C-alpha cells in the first residue's frame, strides 16, 4: 500500500484533557508532514434559561446573547494561542463555530476540503456513552476523509 501524505489536516479542539492529547499528537504529525492546518472549535448554542421566569405569568425562557459572545471570544482566543504552537504548518486557519459539534466539524471539513481529521475522545463506554454519545464516533461514520481518533488514556 502506498503511503498517503496528507496536505490538509483539520484538528478539532476544545479546552479539555482529551483534546490536549490530540493536540500533542497533531503537533508531531504536522512537524513531520508540514501540511496546511485548520483548527476548529465549536461552541454549543446557548440554552434558554428559565431563571427568574414565571411560566404562570406567561413569561418565556430567555437567551442571553452575551453568554454566546463571551464563549465565542474565549474560543477564538484559545484558537489564536494554539495556532502559534504549530510552527511546522505551511498555513494555519482557524474556524470558530456555534452549533452542533459533529455537524459543524463535518461542515468545516467539507468546506475546507480536509484530507484528515484529528480529534480526541474521552473513551466513555456503556451508559455514559449512551447518554452523551460520541462526537468522534459520529465523525468516523459521517466524514468524507479519514479520521484519526486519539483516546485520552493512550500512551
C-alpha positions in Angstrom: 0.0 0.0 0.0 1.4 3.4 -0.9 1.8 5.8 1.9 -0.5 8.8 2.0 0.8 12.2 2.5 -1.9 14.5 4.0 -1.5 18.1 2.9 -4.7 19.5 4.6 -5.3 18.4 8.2 -8.2 19.5 10.3 -7.8 19.4 14.1 -11.0 19.6 16.2 -10.2 21.1 19.6 -11.7 22.3 22.8 -10.1 23.1 26.2 -10.4 19.5 27.6 -7.7 16.9 28.6 -8.7 14.6 25.7 -8.3 17.5 23.2 -4.9 18.3 24.7 -3.8 14.7 23.9 -5.0 15.1 20.3 -3.2 18.5 20.1 0.1 16.9 21.1 -0.3 14.1 18.5 -1.2 16.6 15.9 2.0 18.7 16.6 4.1 15.6 15.8 2.2 14.9 12.6 2.3 18.5 11.5 6.1 18.7 12.2 6.6 15.6 10.0 4.3 16.4 7.1 4.2 20.2 7.2 0.6 20.4 5.9 -1.8 23.2 5.8 -3.6 23.0 9.2 -7.1 24.1 10.2 -8.1 24.3 13.8 -11.8 24.2 14.6 -13.7 24.6 17.8 -17.5 24.6 18.2 -19.5 26.4 20.9 -22.8 24.6 21.5 -25.7 27.0 21.2 -26.7 28.7 24.5 -29.8 27.1 26.0 -32.6 29.3 27.1 -32.7 30.0 30.8 -35.8 30.0 33.0 -34.1 31.7 35.9 -36.4 34.4 37.2 -39.1 33.4 34.7 -42.6 32.6 35.9 -44.5 30.3 33.4 -47.8 31.0 35.2 -47.5 34.7 34.1 -46.8 33.6 30.5 -43.1 34.5 30.7 -40.9 32.7 28.2 -37.4 31.5 28.9 -34.8 33.9 27.7 -31.5 33.6 25.8 -28.7 35.9 26.9 -26.7 36.6 23.7 -23.8 37.9 25.7 -23.1 34.4 27.0 -22.6 33.1 23.5 -20.5 36.1 22.6 -18.2 35.6 25.6 -17.9 31.8 24.8 -17.0 32.6 21.2 -14.4 35.2 22.2 -12.8 32.8 24.7 -12.8 30.1 22.0 -11.2 32.4 19.4 -8.5 33.5 21.9 -7.8 29.8 22.5 -7.6 29.1 18.8 -5.3 32.0 18.2 -2.9 30.9 21.0 -2.9 27.3 19.7 -2.3 28.4 16.1 1.1 29.9 17.2 2.2 26.5 18.6 2.0 24.8 15.2 5.2 26.2 13.6 5.6 23.3 11.2 2.3 24.0 9.3 2.6 25.7 5.9 -0.6 27.7 6.7 -2.8 27.7 9.7 -6.6 28.5 9.6 -9.0 28.9 12.5 -12.7 28.2 12.5 -14.8 29.2 15.5 -18.4 27.9 15.0 -21.6 27.8 17.0 -23.9 24.8 16.7 -23.9 21.1 16.9 -20.3 19.9 17.4 -20.4 17.0 15.0 -22.3 18.8 12.2 -20.0 21.9 12.4 -16.8 19.9 12.3 -18.1 17.9 9.3 -19.1 21.2 7.6 -15.7 22.8 8.1 -14.0 19.6 6.8 -16.2 19.7 3.7 -15.8 23.5 3.1 -12.1 23.4 3.7 -11.6 20.1 1.9 -9.7 18.4 4.7 -7.8 15.3 3.9 -7.6 14.1 7.5 -9.5 15.0 10.7 -7.8 14.6 14.1 -10.0 14.5 17.2 -9.6 13.5 20.8 -12.0 11.3 22.7 -12.6 10.7 26.3 -13.2 7.0 25.9 -16.6 6.8 27.6 -18.3 3.5 27.4 -21.6 1.9 28.5 -24.3 4.0 29.9 -22.1 7.1 29.9 -21.6 6.7 26.2 -25.3 6.1 25.6 -26.2 9.3 27.4 -23.6 11.6 25.9 -23.0 10.0 22.5 -19.6 10.2 20.9 -18.6 13.0 18.6 -15.6 11.1 17.4 -17.7 8.0 16.6 -20.2 10.2 14.7 -17.3 11.8 12.7 -15.9 8.4 11.8 -19.3 7.4 10.4 -20.1 10.6 8.5 -16.8 12.1 7.4 -15.6 12.0 3.8 -12.0 11.7 4.8 -10.0 9.6 7.3 -10.5 10.4 11.0 -7.7 9.9 13.5 -9.1 9.5 17.0 -6.7 10.0 19.9 -8.0 8.5 23.1 -7.3 10.2 26.4 -5.7 7.1 28.0 -3.3 6.1 25.3 0.5 6.2 25.7 
